[in-house]
């Protein structure tokens, strides 16, 4: 079984406020990998290639995943 790299996760500035509950956390310290996790469930980590991260972040910025009522 392969060993998971030691990710160094960070939160956005808004999520550093202790009154905020769970927040997404991102790690970019491992070459070629972007890791994501939910601060409320830190054992589940999603690993993306940097290319896939670029596609995902562009789609989010473009509003492709905006929630509507």
ABEGO torsion letter per residue (X at the ends): XBBBBBBBBBBBAAAABAABBBBBBBBAABBGBBBBBBAABAABBBBBBAAAAAAAAAAAAAGAABBBX
